[in-house]
Amino acid sequence: MPAARQRDGQRAERVRVAQFGLGRKRQAVEVFTLDPAKLVHVDRDRLARLDIHTVRDLLFHVPTAYRDRRSTVPISGLAKGAEASIVATIADLRVRPLRGRRDLTGTLRDETGFVRVVWFNQPYLATTLRVGDRYLFSGTVQAFRGLEIHNPEFEPAESTDEHLHVGRLVPRYALTEGVAERWLRARVRGALDDLPRLPDVVPEEWRSRCGVPPLSQALEEVHFPPRPEAAEPARRRLALEELLTLQVALQFARRNHRRGRRAPALGRGAAPAARFVDTLPFRLTPAQERAVGAIGADLDLTTPMRRLLLGDVGSGKTVVALAAAVRAAGAGFQAAILAPTAILAEQHAATAARLLAGTGIPFGLRTAATPAAERRRLEAGFQSGEIPIAIGTHALLERGVAFRSLALVVVDEQHRFGVRQRITLTQRGDPEASAHLLVLTATPIPRSLAMTLYGDLDLSLLDEKPPGRAPVETTAIDGDRPGALVELLRDEVARGGSAFVVYPVVEESELLDLKAATAMAAKISATAALSAAGVALVHGRLKAEERRGALARFRSGEAKILVATTVVEVGLDIPEATLVAIEHPERFGLAQLHQLRGRVGRADRPGRCVLVLGKGIGSGARKRLQIFRTVSDGFRLAEEDLKLRGPGEFLGTSQHGFPAFRAADPTRDPDLIEATREWGRLLLEQGQAEEGAPRLRAWIEAHFAGADRYLGSG
């Protein structure tokens, strides 16, 4: 290894070998750290912004693209605007001060001609480059007093080493301030050169089935592929490892949930649940019937249920959840329904009051805003078992809230809670027992992502809407045209309808050119054409009484216009609403827009969703909004949103514990997700059969930095 590369490379330090049993053959999994003190030129904080803390992190920092620098052209063949590679001799070099910076300029020559070269504000390169020597140069050709090559990368043409930055397929990386691509590329090369031979934890049979190379080959070829077609199989091999690790972690957590714990069998509640369904003022859809049946079968067992109910807007998840709660209450136990916001909890309580009226089963609503006297009454009822169904927000997780016989926990809008909170309620009371868990989400999630995020749960899908739901027409208006929104609202009220007006912020901001909900509510109220219609305002900063009062005015028709922030995004069921106007729709994701659109068209009257467009919307935002206008199916929209924004942006994962994949992509690897779910189960069984639980935990921790979020939840 050349001395320069040895200086640049970071020697990987083996700090632990986690033995993992795979059949009869034990395989060693190498675990590496990266000493931040060795990262010359870049401090640890800057590299940490890329979430790189170990050699493994560095090698799994997969390139975003590649530059093809394998072919060279003569100087006479250079073309303006193209990226080109040439072999040329440096004819002259000089540092040129200019407007506060110092550029390195020079002339390159070959047998066909000359071309100028400029490195902007990089005078230090004058000590690296030598006049009269030949180099490989790669850079963008610009037109300026003829042609120039700007900021080219270079390496000696006669080097005995393999070229790293030119003359090959060159990786491009996601970067951060202070981390240059050339520097990062050298760190990756050094780490690969110093890497010991790695045994592959993924069996050859599985790799062959997926068409991917062994781990060591994949690490080399994902960064420095010998040909373009080698890069994707290499990435998929790393994706396979990430997904397999996640599935093992999730299923390890799932088994931990259930190991040594028994849940109450709720078969005695089957008859009351059936009577509840029979007394509903509507018929369940076939999808709802399937979900009720699957949940009922789970609840009849003493193995704790862990099930996800995934459905589009308006597909009827709340009714299915209430049927499960009635089953628990009918068997002599209790159920708790946990919602992320007070508005959604209040909506569930209103639905329960309407649908449970004929059952005689009492319920209680507990939020942070519940008055002290009512809070004491509810907590006493929960503890004694006199109130069998509890509905509430995070307030149900408070230490003062206890249950006599909690058998079922329903968590709505799961992705708004941390992973640990998913099962906090299920473990209240007897440490040897566990409540059944039903997770709901009204956010359409592509099946591939659902299997990744909720790999520890069984899946029930509600892919049908109840009959009678009117379609929602989606259009757009020019929000910069004076009076456009007022005209829209006036026409809707004149037709006997009522409207939501949704904003992304509450108050005016000097930093964002957004109309605020509070300011617009006041403006609409002061408009002669609308003042008589009544205007209500709802946002997250309102006190509970004020919020309930505003919603009651809108629900009763006293106020025909409800101005709101996205606090109304989920759960708000006001069938009389016929129009939702969304200001600054470019500020929302497609899934969030779909949630807002789902607030109308919930009765027999057609609903309308109008996007109020302002000036300055970029082309990317316009593309998203056009997709939203033409696609009404929530699951198709979710797929598009995932493609456009990625899983992190799609779910807001910084708050919700979603793993930060480096190589895997749920939109590109659905087959790997399907395969690794089964393979993860096999690995888990083999590991446990060979007293592998401690080894398995070490393997997971070594390969998935977020595993503790799942392992700790068990």
C-alpha positions in Angstrom: 0.0 0.0 0.0 1.5 3.4 -0.9 2.5 5.6 2.0 0.1 8.4 1.0 -2.8 6.1 1.0 -1.7 4.6 4.3 -1.6 8.1 5.8 -5.0 8.9 4.4 -6.7 5.6 5.2 -8.2 5.0 8.6 -7.2 1.6 10.1 -10.3 -0.2 11.2 -10.1 -1.4 14.7 -11.8 -4.7 15.6 -13.4 -4.2 19.0 -15.7 -7.1 19.2 -16.5 -10.4 17.5 -20.1 -11.4 18.1 -20.6 -15.1 17.6 -23.8 -16.0 15.9 -25.1 -19.5 15.5 -26.2 -20.3 12.0 -27.2 -24.0 11.8 -24.2 -26.0 12.9 -21.6 -23.6 11.6 -20.7 -20.6 13.7 -19.9 -17.4 11.9 -18.0 -14.4 13.2 -19.5 -11.0 12.6 -16.9 -8.3 12.6 -17.7 -5.1 14.4 -15.7 -2.0 13.8 -15.3 1.4 15.4 -13.9 4.6 13.8 -11.7 6.7 16.1 -12.9 10.3 15.5 -9.5 11.6 16.5 -8.0 10.0 13.4 -10.4 12.0 11.1 -7.9 14.7 10.0 -9.3 17.8 8.3 -12.9 17.0 9.4 -14.0 17.2 13.0 -16.3 14.5 14.5 -19.3 16.8 14.7 -19.3 17.4 11.0 -19.0 13.7 10.2 -21.7 12.9 12.7 -24.1 15.0 10.7 -23.8 12.2 8.1 -24.5 9.8 11.0 -21.1 8.2 10.5 -19.6 7.0 13.8 -18.0 3.7 12.9 -16.2 2.1 10.0 -19.4 0.1 9.3 -21.3 3.4 9.1 -18.7 4.7 6.6 -18.8 1.7 4.4 -22.6 1.6 4.5 -22.7 5.3 3.4 -23.8 4.2 0.0 -23.1 6.4 -3.0 -26.0 8.4 -4.4 -24.7 8.2 -8.0 -21.6 7.6 -10.0 -19.6 9.7 -12.5 -18.4 7.7 -15.5 -14.8 8.9 -16.0 -13.5 5.8 -17.8 -13.1 7.4 -21.2 -10.8 10.3 -22.0 -11.1 12.8 -24.9 -8.4 14.9 -26.6 -8.4 18.6 -25.7 -9.6 19.3 -29.3 -12.7 17.3 -28.6 -13.9 19.2 -25.5 -17.4 20.6 -25.7 -19.0 23.4 -23.6 -21.2 22.2 -20.7 -20.0 18.6 -20.7 -18.1 16.8 -18.0 -15.0 15.4 -19.6 -11.7 13.6 -18.7 -8.4 14.3 -20.4 -4.8 13.2 -20.1 -2.7 16.4 -20.3 0.5 18.0 -19.2 0.6 21.1 -17.1 2.2 23.9 -19.2 2.0 26.6 -16.5 0.4 27.4 -13.1 0.0 30.6 -11.2 -2.0 31.8 -8.1 -4.2 34.8 -9.1 -5.7 37.1 -6.4 -9.2 38.2 -7.3 -11.9 39.9 -5.3 -11.0 38.5 -1.9 -10.1 35.0 -3.1 -7.0 33.4 -4.6 -7.6 31.2 -7.6 -5.1 28.7 -9.0 -5.1 29.0 -12.8 -3.1 27.3 -15.5 -2.8 25.9 -19.0 -3.1 22.2 -19.9 -1.8 20.8 -23.2 -1.8 17.5 -25.1 -1.0 16.6 -28.7 -4.2 18.3 -30.0 -4.1 21.7 -28.3 -4.3 23.7 -25.1 -7.1 24.5 -22.6 -7.3 26.8 -19.5 -7.9 25.3 -16.1 -9.1 27.1 -12.9 -9.4 25.9 -9.3 -11.4 28.6 -7.5 -10.0 29.6 -4.1 -7.8 26.6 -3.9 -4.2 28.1 -4.0 -2.8 25.2 -1.9 -3.0 22.9 -4.9 0.0 24.7 -6.3 2.2 22.7 -3.8 0.6 19.4 -5.1 0.7 19.9 -8.9 4.0 20.2 -10.8 4.5 22.0 -14.1 5.7 19.5 -16.8 4.0 16.5 -15.2 1.1 14.6 -16.9 -2.2 14.1 -15.1 -5.6 12.7 -15.6 -8.1 15.6 -15.2 -11.9 15.3 -14.9 -14.2 18.3 -14.6 -16.9 20.4 -16.2 -16.0 22.4 -19.4 -17.2 26.0 -19.4 -17.2 28.7 -22.0 -15.1 31.7 -20.9 -12.6 33.3 -23.3 -12.8 30.1 -25.2 -13.0 27.0 -23.1 -12.0 26.4 -19.5 -12.2 23.4 -17.1 -13.4 24.4 -13.7 -12.3 22.7 -10.5 -11.2 19.4 -12.1 -10.2 16.4 -10.0 -6.9 14.9 -10.9 -4.3 12.2 -10.3 -0.9 11.5 -11.9 -1.3 9.8 -15.2 1.7 7.5 -14.7 0.7 6.4 -11.1 1.3 2.7 -10.4 -1.7 2.7 -8.1 -5.3 2.2 -9.2 -6.9 5.6 -9.8 -9.4 6.7 -7.2 -10.9 10.0 -8.4 -10.5 9.8 -12.2 -10.2 7.2 -15.0 -13.0 5.0 -13.5 -16.6 4.9 -12.2 -16.3 7.5 -9.4 -18.8 7.4 -6.5 -20.8 10.5 -5.4 -21.9 10.8 -1.8 -24.3 12.7 0.3 -22.1 15.3 2.0 -22.3 17.9 4.7 -20.5 21.2 5.4 -16.8 20.6 5.8 -16.8 17.1 4.3 -15.5 17.1 0.7 -16.3 14.3 -1.7 -12.7 13.7 -2.6 -11.8 13.4 1.1 -14.7 11.1 1.9 -13.8 8.9 -1.1 -10.3 8.5 0.2 -11.6 7.6 3.7 -13.8 4.9 2.1 -10.9 3.5 0.0 -8.6 3.4 3.1 -11.3 1.6 5.2 -11.8 -1.0 2.4 -8.1 -1.6 2.1 -7.6 -2.1 5.8 -10.7 -4.2 6.3 -10.1 -7.8 7.4 -11.8 -10.7 5.6 -15.4 -10.6 6.7 -17.4 -13.8 7.0 -20.9 -13.4 5.6 -23.8 -13.9 7.9 -26.2 -14.2 5.0 -26.2 -17.8 3.7 -25.1 -18.3 0.1 -28.5 -19.8 -0.8 -30.3 -16.6 0.2 -27.7 -14.4 -1.6 -28.1 -16.5 -4.8 -31.9 -16.3 -4.6 -31.6 -12.5 -4.5 -28.8 -12.3 -7.1 -26.4 -10.4 -4.8 -22.7 -10.9 -4.1 -21.0 -11.7 -0.7 -20.6 -8.9 1.8 -16.9 -8.1 1.2 -17.4 -8.0 -2.6 -20.6 -5.9 -2.1 -18.7 -3.3 0.0 -16.1 -3.0 -2.6 -18.4 -2.8 -5.6 -21.0 -0.5 -4.2 -18.3 2.2 -3.8 -16.0 1.4 -6.7 -17.9 -0.8 -9.2 -15.8 -2.2 -12.0 -18.8 -1.6 -14.4 -22.1 0.2 -14.0 -24.2 -2.9 -13.7 -22.3 -4.1 -10.7 -23.3 -1.3 -8.4 -27.0 -2.2 -7.9 -26.5 -5.9 -6.9 -23.9 -4.6 -4.4 -26.3 -2.1 -2.9 -29.0 -4.7 -2.7 -26.6 -7.0 -0.7 -26.1 -4.2 1.9 -29.9 -3.5 1.8 -30.5 -7.2 2.4 -28.3 -7.1 5.5 -30.0 -3.9 6.8 -33.5 -5.3 6.3 -32.6 -8.7 7.7 -31.2 -7.1 10.8 -34.3 -5.0 11.2 -36.6 -8.0 10.8 -34.6 -10.0 13.3 -34.7 -7.1 15.8 -38.4 -6.6 15.3 -39.3 -10.2 15.7 -36.9 -10.5 18.7 -38.9 -7.7 20.3 -42.1 -9.3 19.3 -41.1 -12.6 21.0 -39.9 -10.7 24.0 -43.4 -9.1 24.2 -45.0 -12.5 24.3 -42.4 -14.7 26.1 -43.5 -15.5 29.6 -46.6 -13.4 29.3 -50.2 -14.5 28.9 -53.0 -12.3 27.8 -56.7 -12.9 28.8 -58.7 -15.0 26.3 -61.7 -12.9 25.4 -63.9 -15.6 23.9 -66.8 -14.8 26.3 -67.1 -11.4 24.7 -67.8 -12.8 21.2 -71.6 -12.7 21.7 -71.7 -9.1 22.9 -69.4 -8.0 20.1 -71.7 -9.7 17.5 -74.7 -7.9 19.0 -72.9 -4.6 18.8 -72.2 -5.2 15.1 -75.8 -6.2 14.5 -77.1 -3.0 16.1 -75.0 -0.6 14.0 -76.9 1.8 11.8 -75.0 0.5 8.8 -73.5 -2.7 7.5 -69.8 -3.4 7.8 -67.8 -3.6 4.5 -66.3 -7.0 3.6 -62.9 -5.6 4.6 -64.2 -4.6 8.0 -65.8 -8.0 8.5 -62.5 -9.7 7.7 -60.7 -7.4 10.2 -63.2 -8.0 12.9 -62.9 -11.8 12.4 -59.1 -11.8 12.4 -59.0 -9.6 15.6 -61.6 -11.8 17.3 -59.6 -14.9 16.5 -56.5 -13.3 18.1 -58.4 -12.1 21.1 -59.7 -15.6 21.8 -56.1 -16.8 22.5 -53.9 -16.3 25.5 -51.0 -15.3 23.3 -50.9 -11.5 23.3 -52.3 -10.0 20.0 -50.0 -7.7 18.1 -51.9 -6.5 15.1 -51.9 -3.5 12.7 -55.1 -2.2 11.2 -54.1 -0.3 8.1 -56.8 1.6 6.2 -57.4 4.6 4.0 -59.2 7.7 5.1 -62.8 7.0 5.9 -62.5 3.2 5.7 -64.0 2.6 9.2 -61.2 1.7 11.5 -62.8 3.2 14.6 -65.8 0.9 14.3 -63.6 -2.1 14.1 -61.7 -0.9 17.2 -64.9 -0.4 19.1 -66.0 -3.9 18.2 -62.8 -5.2 19.8 -63.3 -3.0 22.8 -66.8 -4.4 23.3 -65.4 -7.9 23.0 -63.1 -7.1 25.9 -65.8 -5.5 28.0 -68.2 -8.3 27.3 -65.7 -10.8 28.6 -65.4 -8.9 31.9 -62.2 -7.0 31.1 -61.2 -3.5 30.1 -60.0 -1.8 26.9 -58.1 1.5 26.4 -58.1 3.5 23.2 -55.0 5.8 23.0 -55.1 8.8 20.5 -52.3 11.3 19.7 -54.4 14.5 20.0 -57.3 15.7 22.1 -59.4 16.4 19.0 -59.0 12.8 17.9 -59.7 11.4 21.4 -62.8 13.6 21.6 -63.9 12.4 18.2 -63.5 8.8 19.3 -65.6 9.5 22.4 -68.3 11.1 20.3 -68.4 8.0 18.0 -68.5 5.7 21.0 -71.3 7.7 22.6 -73.3 7.2 19.4 -72.5 3.6 18.6 -72.4 2.2 22.2 -75.7 3.7 23.2 -77.6 0.4 22.8 -75.0 -1.8 24.5 -75.1 -0.4 28.1 -71.3 -0.4 28.2 -69.9 2.8 29.9 -66.7 4.5 28.7 -64.7 7.5 29.9 -62.7 10.2 28.1 -59.4 11.2 29.8 -57.2 13.9 28.4 -54.7 16.5 29.9 -57.6 19.0 29.9 -60.0 16.8 31.9 -61.1 18.8 35.0 -59.7 17.6 38.3 -63.0 16.3 39.7 -63.8 14.4 36.5 -60.3 13.1 36.4 -60.6 11.6 39.9 -63.9 10.0 39.0 -62.5 8.4 35.8 -59.4 7.1 37.5 -61.4 5.6 40.3 -63.7 4.0 37.6 -60.7 2.6 35.7 -59.1 1.2 38.8 -62.2 -0.4 40.0 -63.2 -1.7 36.6 -66.6 0.1 36.7 -65.6 1.9 33.5 -64.6 -0.9 31.1 -63.5 1.3 28.1 -61.0 4.2 28.5 -60.5 6.7 25.7 -57.8 9.3 25.9 -54.5 10.8 24.9 -51.0 10.4 26.4 -52.8 11.2 29.7 -53.7 7.5 29.9 -50.0 6.8 30.2 -49.6 8.8 33.4 -48.5 6.9 36.5 -51.7 7.8 38.3 -53.9 6.0 35.8 -54.3 2.3 36.8 -56.7 -0.4 35.5 -58.2 -3.4 37.3 -58.2 -5.8 34.3 -56.8 -4.2 31.1 -57.0 -6.7 28.3 -56.9 -4.7 25.1 -55.0 -1.6 24.1 -55.8 0.3 20.9 -53.2 2.8 19.7 -54.5 5.2 17.0 -52.1 6.9 14.6 -49.3 4.8 15.9 -46.6 6.6 13.9 -47.2 9.7 16.1 -46.1 7.8 19.1 -42.6 6.5 20.0 -42.0 2.8 19.6 -41.7 2.2 23.3 -45.1 3.9 23.9 -46.6 1.3 21.7 -46.6 -1.2 24.5 -46.4 0.9 27.6 -50.1 0.4 28.4 -50.0 -3.3 27.6 -47.7 -3.9 30.6 -49.7 -2.1 33.2 -50.5 -4.3 36.2 -49.3 -7.9 36.4 -45.7 -8.1 35.1 -46.3 -11.7 33.9 -49.4 -10.6 31.9 -49.8 -8.5 28.8 -52.8 -6.8 27.2 -53.6 -7.5 23.5 -52.5 -4.6 21.2 -54.3 -3.3 18.2 -52.5 -0.5 16.3 -54.5 1.7 13.9 -53.3 4.1 11.3 -55.3 6.4 9.1 -52.2 7.4 7.2 -52.1 5.2 4.1 -48.7 3.4 4.2 -47.4 1.3 1.3 -47.4 -2.3 2.1 -43.6 -2.5 1.8 -43.1 0.3 4.3 -45.8 -1.1 6.7 -44.0 -4.5 6.7 -40.7 -2.6 7.5 -42.0 -0.3 10.1 -44.4 -2.7 11.8 -42.6 -6.0 11.3 -43.5 -7.0 14.8 -47.2 -6.8 14.0 -49.7 -8.9 12.0 -51.5 -6.9 9.3 -55.2 -6.4 8.6 -56.0 -4.1 5.6 -59.1 -2.0 5.1 -59.0 -1.3 1.4 -62.7 -0.4 1.0 -64.8 2.5 2.0 -68.3 2.2 3.4 -71.1 2.6 0.8 -72.6 6.0 0.4 -69.4 8.0 0.6 -69.5 10.6 -2.0 -66.4 11.3 -4.2 -64.3 14.3 -3.5 -63.4 16.6 -6.5 -60.0 18.2 -6.3 -59.2 21.5 -8.0 -57.0 24.5 -7.6 -57.4 28.3 -7.6 -55.1 31.2 -7.8 -54.7 32.4 -4.2 -52.9 35.6 -5.2 -56.0 36.8 -7.0 -57.8 39.3 -4.7 -60.9 37.9 -3.2 -60.5 34.4 -4.7 -60.8 32.6 -1.4 -63.7 34.8 -0.2 -65.5 34.2 -3.4 -65.0 30.4 -3.1 -66.4 30.4 0.5 -69.3 32.6 -0.3 -70.4 30.3 -3.2 -70.1 27.2 -0.9 -72.2 28.8 1.8 -74.8 30.0 -0.7 -75.2 26.4 -1.8 -75.9 25.3 1.7 -72.5 23.8 2.4 -69.9 24.4 5.1 -66.1 24.6 4.7 -62.8 24.0 6.3 -60.0 26.4 5.6 -56.7 24.9 6.6 -53.3 26.6 7.1 -49.9 25.3 8.0 -49.2 27.9 10.7 -51.1 29.6 13.5 -49.7 33.1 13.6 -48.0 35.4 11.2 -44.2 34.7 10.8 -41.6 37.1 9.5 -39.6 34.2 8.2 -42.4 32.4 6.2 -44.6 34.0 3.6 -47.6 32.2 4.9 -51.1 33.5 5.7 -51.8 32.6 9.3 -54.9 30.9 10.5 -55.6 33.5 13.2 -55.2 36.4 10.8 -57.3 34.9 8.1 -60.1 33.9 10.5 -60.3 37.6 11.6 -60.3 38.7 7.9 -63.0 36.3 6.9 -65.1 37.3 9.9 -64.8 41.0 8.9 -65.9 40.3 5.3 -69.5 41.4 4.8 -70.3 38.5 2.5 -69.3 35.9 5.1 -69.7 37.5 8.5 -73.3 36.3 8.7 -72.2 32.7 7.9 -70.3 32.4 11.1 -66.6 31.7 11.4 -64.9 29.4 14.0 -61.2 29.0 14.6 -59.4 25.8 15.8 -55.7 25.3 16.4 -53.5 23.4 18.8 -52.9 26.3 21.2 -56.5 26.8 22.1 -57.8 25.7 25.5 -59.8 22.5 25.4 -63.1 24.3 26.1 -62.5 26.9 23.4 -61.7 24.2 20.9 -64.7 22.1 21.8 -66.9 25.2 21.5 -65.6 26.1 18.1 -66.1 22.5 16.8 -69.6 22.4 18.3 -70.5 25.7 16.5 -69.3 24.2 13.2 -70.9 20.8 13.7 -74.3 22.4 14.5 -74.2 24.7 11.5 -74.0 27.9 13.6 -70.7 28.5 12.0 -70.4 27.6 8.3 -66.7 28.1 8.1 -64.0 26.5 10.2 -60.5 28.0 9.9 -58.0 25.6 11.3 -54.4 24.4 11.3 -53.5 20.7 10.6 -54.8 19.8 14.1 -57.9 18.7 12.1 -55.8 16.4 9.9 -57.0 13.1 11.4 -60.1 11.9 13.1 -62.4 14.9 12.7 -65.7 13.5 11.5 -68.2 16.3 10.5 -70.3 14.8 7.7 -72.0 18.1 6.9 -68.7 19.6 5.7 -68.6 19.9 1.9 -65.5 21.9 1.1 -61.9 21.9 2.4 -59.7 24.8 1.1 -56.0 24.2 1.8 -53.7 27.3 1.8 -50.1 26.7 0.9 -50.6 23.1 -0.1 -47.0 22.9 -1.2 -46.1 22.8 2.5 -47.7 19.4 3.0 -46.8 15.9 1.9 -49.2 14.0 -0.3 -50.3 11.7 2.6 -51.1 14.7 4.7 -53.0 16.4 1.9 -55.0 13.2 1.5 -55.9 13.2 5.2 -57.2 16.8 4.9 -59.2 15.9 1.8 -60.7 13.1 3.8 -62.5 15.6 6.1 -65.2 16.1 3.4 -67.3 13.8 1.3 -68.2 11.8 4.4 -71.9 12.0 3.9 -74.1 11.6 0.8 -73.3 15.1 -0.5 -70.3 15.4 -2.8 -67.2 17.0 -1.3 -64.7 19.4 -2.8 -61.0 19.9 -2.1 -59.6 23.2 -3.4 -55.8 23.9 -3.3 -55.2 27.6 -2.9 -52.0 28.2 -4.8 -49.7 31.2 -4.3 -46.8 32.5 -6.2 -43.3 31.0 -6.1 -44.3 27.3 -6.1 -41.4 25.3 -7.4 -41.6 22.7 -10.2 -41.2 19.8 -7.7 -44.1 21.0 -5.6 -46.3 21.5 -8.7 -45.5 17.9 -9.7 -46.6 16.6 -6.3 -49.8 18.7 -6.3 -50.7 17.5 -9.8 -50.3 13.9 -8.6 -52.6 14.7 -5.7 -55.3 16.3 -8.0 -55.4 13.2 -10.3 -55.0 10.4 -7.7 -57.8 9.8 -5.2 -56.7 6.4 -3.8 -54.7 6.8 -0.6 -52.5 3.8 -1.1 -51.4 4.9 -4.5 -50.7 8.4 -3.2 -48.7 6.9 -0.4 -46.5 5.0 -2.9 -46.0 8.3 -4.8 -45.2 10.2 -1.6 -42.7 7.6 -0.5 -41.0 7.8 -3.9 -40.8 11.5 -3.8 -39.8 12.0 -0.2 -38.4 8.8 1.2 -39.4 7.0 4.4 -37.8 9.5 6.7 -39.7 12.5 5.3 -42.8 10.5 4.8 -43.2 9.5 8.4 -41.2 12.2 10.2 -38.9 9.5 11.5 -36.6 11.7 13.6 -39.5 11.6 16.1 -40.9 8.2 15.5 -38.0 5.8 15.8 -37.9 4.7 12.1 -34.6 3.2 11.2 -32.3 5.4 9.1 -31.5 3.1 6.3 -28.2 3.7 4.5 -28.6 1.1 1.6 -32.2 -0.2 1.8 -35.0 1.6 0.1 -38.6 0.4 0.6 -39.6 1.7 -2.8 -36.9 -0.3 -4.6 -36.6 -3.4 -2.4 -40.1 -4.8 -1.7 -38.9 -8.3 -2.7 -36.2 -8.1 -0.1 -38.6 -6.9 2.6 -40.9 -9.9 1.8 -37.9 -12.3 1.9 -36.2 -11.0 5.0 -39.4 -11.2 7.1 -39.3 -15.0 6.7 -35.5 -15.3 6.9 -35.4 -13.2 10.0 -37.8 -15.6 11.7 -35.5 -18.5 10.6 -32.4 -16.8 12.0 -34.2 -16.0 15.2 -35.2 -19.7 15.7 -31.7 -21.0 14.9 -30.1 -18.4 17.2 -32.4 -19.3 20.1 -32.0 -23.0 19.5 -28.3 -22.6 20.0 -28.6 -20.5 23.2 -28.2 -17.6 20.9 -30.3 -14.9 22.5 -27.2 -13.0 23.9 -25.3 -13.5 20.6 -28.4 -12.5 18.7 -28.7 -9.2 20.6 -25.0 -8.5 20.0 -25.5 -9.2 16.3 -28.4 -6.8 16.1 -26.7 -4.1 18.0 -23.6 -4.5 15.8 -25.6 -4.1 12.6 -28.5 -1.8 13.4 -27.8 1.3 15.5 -31.5 1.7 16.4 -32.0 -1.9 17.6 -32.3 -0.7 21.2 -35.5 1.1 20.4 -37.0 -2.2 19.5 -35.2 -4.5 21.9 -35.9 -2.1 24.8 -39.6 -2.1 23.9 -39.9 -5.7 24.9 
